[in-house]
């Protein structure tokens, strides 16, 4: 065979090919000699058997690959243990709510969830809404959200991050509960806001104490809104606030005045002499005034440096809004008003936003409102002003009560809510006993005929009790008409025989009742509205004609009209311009300074 192979090479390759093959085979022979005997070549059956075994092994591997694998051992979720730890010491309602539903509400995997961002935004805006100011706490929580540990897949990293997220979740939950508790209205419930001695109280007593904590049900309602996203939570929080137009305007004005204060825009205007002493000219002083009026929305255009017609009109507008004499001049009273620090104006806006959260109003579309601080009365029908008039209210004069160690305002008008149900034309006036004792008795003692000379009569009841009555007529203290709403304080709206008082800028001059300018017109509007509801028409001048006689006429209002007598030292008009009113009963001072002394 070897020779046959060699011969084949010779035939196919020639001498060179033979030599090459001989050399190769010599090398192979030497290698075989060194390695020992050569294994015999595999037979065909053996090769087939090996191939079959290899195929079987491949099929087995393929089946193993396709077979379902057992799931890996699950890694424990660290969130629930971390949340349980974070809830230790939390308020009971929060523990209850988050234990029942441990899924995070305010935090996400990488920081704040949308609801968490909305909550912090609401906390940052709370100061404008007449609520406590948690903005510093909101800044802390926002910073904490930005400092959550970076993610890692090992068990220790996952646990650390879960614990940090859980702490943030609970901290946000605590603040959310406090905010929602603060949002809840605290309405005036008694008809008259007074203490156990009958002393009238300011509305701020209703927000003096901390808000009671939320229940688990209230928390769940808030969480349901938060689960729907940041916008849904914002809408839900806003819905808890007063929905009145005036409240919304005060909130917006608070934001504007905060910017004005930060920018130093509400600068005081010096007197002419002080300005001259500082070396300034009058044109510079006028430009300063014009910039101040423009900052608060009273004047537009570039400062002219002259007391021109536009500046005079703006000054009159400013003076009217601040209840000053409308002179159109930069007088001492106006300079004093403009010297009030911006920060004081800002806190007054926020205090009055807070007071709107104590109103007894419940969304009435038609009502009469009396603002004691501005001394104005308004009749609102279906949310639109139907008539507004000036008013005279109870005086803010006070005396010091040594026994109680406090100021007493004996003729203040009360904060109350009721319903006007009757109009009386040509009323008589039954003089209250307190006025008889404190004012009339001295005059009677000095002149026994004083009552008769002044047109009063003494009426004796069946039980022998005597009252002093002033019959209808031009001298009657109540004037030509009064509007009745039953209450324990015998307070009502009425006309007056001293109409010159309405020309005054500050009008706290009565014994407690509310005198209304153009009272016959105002009462006519009440009766006209009541007639319209019945499909009838009320003659415009009917009451004016009846008032010419001395006969008393009674008119029942079929659907009594709600009346709210309240106290707001800041209001905002349709153009967004803020007015600041007299703090006639020192309620603002009491809130900011505490109990007032003798001076």
C-alpha positions as a printed Julia matrix, in Angstrom:
599×3 Matrix{Float64}:
   0.0     0.0     0.0
   2.77    2.36    0.89
   4.44    1.69   -2.5
   1.1     2.19   -4.24
   0.74    5.5    -2.59
   4.26    6.43   -3.54
   3.62    5.42   -7.1
   0.51    7.56   -7.13
   2.54   10.53   -6.0
   5.11    9.87   -8.66
   2.47    9.83  -11.34
   0.76   12.94  -10.09
   3.54   15.15   -8.75
   6.87   14.11  -10.22
  10.21   13.72   -8.42
   9.82   16.85   -6.31
   6.51   15.67   -4.99
   7.93   12.29   -4.08
  10.79   13.8    -2.17
   8.43   16.01   -0.25
   6.13   13.16    0.73
   9.03   10.96    1.78
  10.3    13.61    4.05
   6.87   14.16    5.61
   6.35   10.48    6.24
   9.79   10.12    7.79
   8.89   12.83   10.27
   5.57   11.16   11.06
   7.32    7.81   11.59
   9.78    9.31   14.02
   6.92   10.93   15.93
   5.07    7.66   16.17
   8.15    5.85   17.34
   8.56    8.34   20.13
   4.9     8.32   21.23
   4.38    4.6    21.29
   2.11    2.3    19.4
  -0.61    3.94   17.32
  -4.29    3.4    18.2
  -6.11    1.57   15.5
  -8.53    3.79   13.48
 -12.23    3.77   14.54
 -14.49    1.51   12.62
 -17.65    2.71   10.88
 -19.99    1.25   13.54
 -18.02    2.99   16.25
 -18.23    6.34   14.46
 -22.0     5.96   14.07
 -22.36    5.15   17.76
 -20.38    8.27   18.75
 -22.42   10.46   16.49
 -25.67    9.09   17.94
 -24.51    9.79   21.5
 -23.53   13.34   20.59
 -26.95   13.95   19.02
 -28.68   12.64   22.15
 -26.65   14.95   24.32
 -27.56   17.94   22.09
 -31.24   17.09   22.25
 -31.06   16.8    26.03
 -29.39   20.22   26.28
 -32.01   21.74   24.0
 -34.83   20.32   26.11
 -33.19   21.65   29.25
 -32.89   25.08   27.65
 -36.58   25.16   26.75
 -37.79   23.8    30.07
 -39.29   26.46   32.5
 -36.72   27.65   34.98
 -37.47   27.95   38.67
 -37.85   31.67   39.69
 -34.93   33.15   41.58
 -35.3    33.57   45.3
 -37.34   36.84   45.74
 -35.51   39.84   47.28
 -37.52   41.3    50.21
 -39.08   44.78   49.54
 -37.59   47.22   52.1
 -40.41   49.84   51.8
 -42.92   48.46   54.28
 -40.4    47.9    57.12
 -38.93   51.36   56.42
 -42.4    52.97   56.49
 -43.32   51.21   59.73
 -40.15   52.58   61.31
 -40.81   56.12   59.99
 -44.38   56.09   61.34
 -43.18   55.6    64.91
 -44.32   58.65   66.86
 -46.43   60.08   63.99
 -49.99   61.36   64.68
 -52.5    58.57   65.12
 -54.56   59.43   62.03
 -51.46   59.29   59.83
 -50.38   55.96   61.32
 -53.87   54.57   60.7
 -54.1    55.79   57.11
 -50.6    54.84   56.0
 -50.7    51.47   57.76
 -53.93   50.59   55.98
 -52.54   51.79   52.66
 -48.73   51.88   52.75
 -48.21   52.87   49.12
 -46.34   56.2    48.98
 -48.45   59.3    48.26
 -45.95   62.17   48.12
 -42.62   60.56   47.15
 -41.55   58.71   44.02
 -38.55   56.54   43.24
 -36.29   59.47   42.46
 -37.67   62.24   44.7
 -40.98   64.04   45.02
 -44.06   62.68   43.3
 -46.33   65.21   41.56
 -48.53   65.33   44.65
 -45.49   66.04   46.83
 -44.53   68.98   44.63
 -48.1    70.31   44.75
 -48.15   70.02   48.54
 -44.93   72.01   48.92
 -46.26   74.67   46.54
 -49.41   74.95   48.67
 -47.29   75.28   51.82
 -45.23   78.02   50.19
 -48.4    79.95   49.26
 -50.17   79.48   52.6
 -49.06   82.83   54.04
 -51.0    84.68   51.34
 -54.15   82.69   52.09
 -54.55   83.73   55.7
 -52.99   80.54   57.07
 -49.97   79.88   59.25
 -46.75   80.2    57.27
 -45.0    76.81   56.77
 -42.77   78.04   53.91
 -39.55   77.49   55.89
 -40.55   73.88   56.55
 -41.42   73.48   52.86
 -37.88   74.59   51.95
 -36.42   71.98   54.32
 -38.5    69.2    52.81
 -37.69   70.28   49.27
 -34.0    70.12   50.14
 -34.45   66.69   51.73
 -36.09   65.4    48.55
 -33.06   66.51   46.57
 -30.69   64.69   48.91
 -32.18   61.19   48.76
 -29.4    58.53   48.6
 -28.32   57.42   45.13
 -29.64   54.05   44.0
 -27.7    50.81   44.36
 -28.73   47.19   43.8
 -27.23   45.71   46.92
 -29.48   45.07   49.87
 -27.91   47.71   52.13
 -28.29   50.47   49.52
 -31.92   49.56   48.82
 -32.73   49.57   52.53
 -31.02   52.93   53.1
 -32.88   54.56   50.23
 -36.23   53.11   51.35
 -35.71   54.46   54.85
 -34.9    57.95   53.53
 -37.95   57.91   51.24
 -40.19   56.68   54.07
 -38.98   59.44   56.4
 -39.72   62.03   53.74
 -43.14   60.5    53.01
 -44.17   60.68   56.67
 -42.78   64.2    57.09
 -44.81   65.34   54.09
 -47.87   63.53   55.42
 -47.58   65.37   58.74
 -47.37   68.73   56.97
 -50.24   67.85   54.66
 -52.45   66.98   57.63
 -51.55   70.24   59.39
 -52.21   72.27   56.24
 -55.59   70.67   55.59
 -56.58   71.13   59.24
 -55.65   74.81   58.95
 -57.61   75.12   55.7
 -60.86   74.11   57.3
 -63.17   77.13   57.81
 -63.99   78.2    61.34
 -67.3    79.98   60.83
 -69.01   82.22   63.33
 -71.78   80.03   64.69
 -73.63   82.17   67.25
 -75.73   84.99   65.82
 -73.69   87.49   67.84
 -69.97   87.03   68.49
 -69.62   87.79   72.21
 -68.13   86.33   75.39
 -69.98   85.02   78.42
 -70.34   88.59   79.77
 -71.86   89.81   76.54
 -68.72   91.71   75.51
 -68.37   91.78   71.75
 -65.42   89.83   70.4
 -63.17   90.24   67.36
 -63.39   87.54   64.67
 -59.77   86.59   65.29
 -60.68   84.67   68.45
 -61.94   81.94   66.14
 -58.47   81.31   64.66
 -56.41   81.96   67.79
 -56.24   78.33   68.9
 -54.52   75.61   66.83
 -56.75   73.7    64.47
 -57.98   70.32   65.74
 -56.23   67.37   64.06
 -57.67   65.63   61.06
 -59.49   62.34   61.29
 -58.34   59.31   59.31
 -61.36   59.78   57.02
 -60.33   63.34   56.21
 -56.79   62.19   55.53
 -58.05   59.48   53.2
 -60.04   62.08   51.24
 -56.9    64.19   50.84
 -54.84   61.14   49.82
 -57.43   60.17   47.23
 -57.0    63.58   45.62
 -53.21   63.27   45.82
 -53.28   59.87   44.13
 -54.94   61.52   41.14
 -51.89   63.74   40.68
 -50.51   67.14   41.58
 -53.17   69.15   39.73
 -55.96   67.18   41.38
 -54.47   67.78   44.84
 -54.08   71.5    44.14
 -57.72   71.71   43.05
 -58.85   69.79   46.13
 -56.88   72.07   48.48
 -58.23   75.18   46.78
 -61.77   73.88   47.18
 -61.32   73.91   50.97
 -60.7    77.68   50.95
 -63.37   80.41   50.9
 -64.75   80.8    47.39
 -65.77   84.46   47.76
 -64.44   87.03   45.31
 -63.12   89.3    48.06
 -61.08   86.51   49.64
 -59.46   85.67   46.28
 -58.62   89.32   45.72
 -56.99   89.62   49.12
 -54.86   86.54   48.39
 -53.71   88.05   45.09
 -53.05   91.44   46.73
 -50.88   89.76   49.36
 -48.62   88.41   46.63
 -48.4    91.84   44.94
 -47.63   93.7    48.15
 -44.97   91.16   49.06
 -43.24   92.06   45.79
 -43.73   95.78   46.44
 -42.17   95.42   49.88
 -39.24   93.4    48.54
 -38.64   96.0    45.83
 -38.91   98.98   48.18
 -41.68  100.49   46.03
 -43.94  101.88   48.8
 -41.68  104.73   49.85
 -43.03  107.34   52.29
 -43.51  110.85   50.93
 -41.75  113.54   52.97
 -43.38  116.82   53.9
 -42.51  119.82   51.74
 -40.33  121.35   54.46
 -38.45  118.12   55.14
 -37.89  117.65   51.41
 -36.51  121.18   51.04
 -34.2   120.71   54.01
 -32.8   117.59   52.33
 -31.95  119.69   49.28
 -34.65  118.3    46.99
 -36.84  120.32   44.66
 -40.63  120.08   44.44
 -40.5   118.38   41.04
 -38.49  115.53   42.56
 -41.01  115.21   45.38
 -43.87  115.06   42.89
 -42.09  112.34   40.9
 -41.69  110.37   44.13
 -45.42  110.76   44.81
 -46.33  109.7    41.27
 -44.13  106.61   41.51
 -45.81  105.7    44.8
 -49.31  106.13   43.34
 -48.34  104.09   40.28
 -46.97  101.26   42.44
 -50.37  100.78   44.11
 -52.32  101.07   40.85
 -53.7   104.61   41.13
 -51.7   106.25   38.32
 -50.4   105.24   34.91
 -47.85  106.85   32.62
 -44.46  108.4    33.23
 -43.98  110.72   36.23
 -44.33  114.37   35.15
 -42.91  115.96   38.27
 -46.0   118.21   38.46
 -49.22  118.06   40.48
 -51.24  117.74   37.27
 -54.89  116.75   36.85
 -54.07  113.02   36.55
 -52.09  113.16   39.8
 -54.89  115.05   41.59
 -57.44  112.46   40.43
 -55.14  109.64   41.57
 -54.72  111.34   44.96
 -58.5   111.65   45.38
 -58.88  107.97   44.51
 -56.19  107.06   47.04
 -57.78  109.27   49.72
 -61.24  107.79   49.13
 -59.88  104.26   49.42
 -58.06  105.04   52.66
 -61.1   106.9    54.1
 -59.35  110.26   54.1
 -60.73  113.65   53.1
 -60.78  113.73   49.31
 -58.81  116.94   48.74
 -56.67  115.96   45.76
 -53.74  117.54   47.58
 -50.74  116.01   49.28
 -51.89  117.07   52.74
 -50.57  115.95   56.11
 -53.26  113.27   56.51
 -52.29  111.71   53.18
 -48.57  111.92   53.96
 -49.23  110.16   57.27
 -51.17  107.41   55.47
 -48.37  106.88   52.97
 -45.87  106.63   55.82
 -47.43  103.37   57.05
 -44.71  100.73   56.43
 -45.25   98.37   53.52
 -44.84   95.37   55.81
 -47.73   96.6    57.96
 -49.95   96.87   54.9
 -48.94   93.36   53.89
 -49.76   91.8    57.25
 -53.1    93.65   57.27
 -53.99   92.05   53.93
 -53.12   88.62   55.29
 -55.04   89.14   58.52
 -58.17   90.05   56.56
 -57.75   87.01   54.32
 -57.72   85.0    57.54
 -60.9    86.73   58.71
 -62.71   85.61   55.57
 -62.14   82.05   56.78
 -64.32   82.81   59.82
 -67.24   84.36   57.97
 -70.68   82.96   58.63
 -71.42   83.12   54.9
 -72.17   79.85   53.18
 -72.25   80.76   49.53
 -75.35   82.96   49.62
 -75.79   84.76   46.29
 -78.13   87.44   47.68
 -77.38   89.22   50.95
 -76.73   92.52   52.73
 -73.26   93.09   54.12
 -72.01   95.75   56.5
 -68.27   96.29   56.86
 -67.81   98.0    60.21
 -64.25   99.07   59.42
 -65.06  100.73   56.08
 -68.46  101.95   57.35
 -70.26  100.87   54.2
 -73.34   98.75   53.52
 -73.95   96.79   50.31
 -76.93   94.92   48.88
 -75.76   92.09   46.63
 -78.19   90.2    44.39
 -77.1    87.03   42.61
 -73.47   87.95   43.23
 -73.73   91.46   41.71
 -73.84   94.73   43.62
 -77.36   96.2    43.46
 -76.81   99.13   45.8
 -74.05  100.4    48.08
 -74.24  103.23   50.6
 -72.17  104.85   53.3
 -72.98  103.87   56.86
 -72.51  105.18   60.39
 -71.59  102.44   62.88
 -71.04  102.11   66.61
 -68.33  104.33   68.0
 -64.87  103.03   68.8
 -64.55  105.14   71.93
 -63.46  103.09   74.91
 -62.87  103.29   78.65
 -60.55  101.36   80.93
 -62.21   98.77   83.16
 -59.97   98.41   86.19
 -61.72   95.28   87.45
 -61.26   93.43   84.15
 -58.0    95.25   83.34
 -59.02   95.78   79.76
 -60.46   98.31   77.38
 -64.22   98.31   77.01
 -65.89   99.59   73.84
 -69.46  100.07   75.12
 -71.01  101.37   71.9
 -69.28   99.13   69.37
 -71.44   97.41   66.79
 -71.34   93.62   67.09
 -70.19   91.08   64.53
 -73.36   89.14   63.76
 -75.36   87.42   61.06
 -79.13   87.3    60.76
 -81.96   87.85   58.25
 -83.77   91.08   57.41
 -87.48   90.29   57.52
 -89.26   93.62   57.88
 -89.15   97.26   56.77
 -90.85   99.92   58.89
 -91.59  103.38   57.46
 -91.89  106.25   59.98
 -90.77  104.18   62.95
 -90.95  105.2    66.57
 -87.86  104.76   68.72
 -87.94  103.01   72.06
 -84.88  104.36   73.84
 -82.64  101.56   75.16
 -82.26  101.47   78.93
 -78.49  101.91   78.67
 -78.94  105.22   76.84
 -81.5   106.35   79.4
 -79.13  105.57   82.27
 -75.92  106.89   80.76
 -77.17  109.91   78.78
 -80.78  110.88   79.4
 -80.97  110.63   83.18
 -78.5   113.47   83.81
 -80.49  115.76   81.51
 -83.79  114.71   83.11
 -82.38  115.36   86.59
 -81.26  118.82   85.51
 -84.53  119.63   83.68
 -87.64  117.5    84.43
 -89.28  118.87   81.25
 -86.39  117.8    79.02
 -88.18  114.73   77.61
 -91.3   116.68   76.72
 -89.28  119.48   75.09
 -87.44  116.94   72.92
 -90.63  115.19   71.86
 -90.23  111.99   73.93
 -93.13  110.31   75.74
 -93.15  107.93   78.66
 -95.09  104.72   78.02
 -96.14  102.54   80.94
 -96.67   98.86   80.33
 -99.32   96.7    82.03
 -96.69   95.44   84.47
 -95.84   99.01   85.44
 -92.53   99.1    83.57
 -91.88  102.49   81.96
 -90.13  103.07   78.67
 -89.23  106.26   76.88
 -90.45  106.44   73.28
 -89.78  108.96   70.54
 -92.77  109.09   68.12
 -92.35  109.26   64.33
 -91.48  112.63   62.88
 -88.68  114.76   61.46
 -86.78  114.77   64.75
 -86.93  111.01   65.22
 -83.48  109.53   65.78
 -84.25  106.6    63.47
 -85.24  108.92   60.63
 -87.83  107.77   58.12
 -87.21  104.03   57.91
 -85.65  101.08   59.66
 -84.9    97.54   58.5
 -85.36   94.83   61.12
 -83.46   91.59   61.67
 -84.36   89.98   65.02
 -81.37   89.74   67.37
 -80.62   89.94   71.07
 -78.68   93.21   70.75
 -81.54   95.31   69.29
 -79.27   96.26   66.39
 -80.82   97.15   63.03
 -80.33   99.28   59.92
 -82.03  102.66   59.94
 -82.16  106.19   58.62
 -81.1   109.16   60.78
 -82.03  112.77   61.4
 -78.29  113.63   61.43
 -77.44  113.02   57.79
 -74.43  115.33   57.83
 -72.46  112.52   59.49
 -72.32  110.68   56.17
 -70.01  113.37   54.77
 -67.31  112.43   57.24
 -64.44  110.17   56.21
 -64.55  108.21   59.49
 -68.07  107.43   60.63
 -68.05  105.38   63.85
 -70.5   107.69   65.64
 -73.59  105.68   66.65
 -74.62  103.8    69.79
 -74.28  100.47   67.94
 -76.99  100.43   65.29
 -76.16  100.9    61.62
 -77.3   104.18   60.08
 -77.61  104.01   56.29
 -77.2   106.9    53.87
 -80.19  107.26   51.52
 -81.95  104.71   53.69
 -85.31  105.03   51.89
 -83.6   104.15   48.6
 -81.86  101.19   50.22
 -85.05   99.86   51.84
 -86.88  100.3    48.54
 -84.33   98.07   46.81
 -84.89   95.33   49.41
 -88.65   95.46   48.91
 -88.33   95.7    45.12
 -86.21   92.54   45.06
 -88.73   90.74   47.27
 -91.56   91.82   44.93
 -89.64   90.7    41.84
 -89.35   87.23   43.32
 -93.16   87.09   43.46
 -93.48   88.38   39.9
 -94.68   91.78   41.08
 -93.41   95.31   40.57
 -92.54   97.63   43.44
 -93.17  101.37   42.79
 -89.84  103.18   43.01
 -91.04  106.1    45.12
 -93.65  104.39   47.29
 -91.64  104.61   50.54
 -90.66  108.22   49.85
 -94.33  109.18   49.52
 -95.33  107.31   52.68
 -92.51  108.92   54.64
 -94.15  112.35   54.22
 -96.81  111.37   56.75
 -96.51  110.55   60.44
 -98.24  107.19   60.01
 -96.17  104.07   60.59
 -96.2   101.39   57.88
 -94.91   97.84   58.17
 -93.77   95.73   55.23
 -92.87   92.09   55.59
 -90.11   90.67   53.43
 -91.53   87.34   52.27
 -88.11   85.77   51.76
 -85.86   87.17   54.51
 -82.54   88.51   53.25
 -79.35   87.32   54.98
 -77.32   90.1    56.57
 -73.68   89.86   57.64
 -72.12   92.51   59.87
 -68.37   91.91   59.76
 -65.02   93.64   60.25
 -62.5    93.93   57.41
 -59.76   96.56   57.6
 -58.56   95.74   54.07
 -60.61   95.23   50.92
 -59.72   95.0    47.22
 -61.81   96.52   44.43
 -62.61   95.24   40.94
 -59.38   96.74   39.58
 -57.25   94.95   42.16
 -56.52   98.14   44.13
 -56.31   97.59   47.9
 -58.08   99.86   50.38
 -57.1   100.05   54.04
 -59.76  101.09   56.54
 -59.9   102.43   60.07
 -59.22   99.91   62.81
 -62.03  101.48   64.79
 -62.28   98.83   67.51
 -58.51   98.09   67.63
 -59.09   94.49   66.58
 -56.01   94.56   64.34
 -53.86   95.96   67.14
 -55.13   93.35   69.58
 -54.23   90.61   67.11
 -50.71   91.86   66.43
 -49.86   93.33   69.84
 -51.97   91.39   72.32
 -54.12   92.98   75.08
 -53.97   96.76   74.95
 -53.26   98.93   77.97
 -54.69  102.22   79.16
 -52.77  104.21   76.58
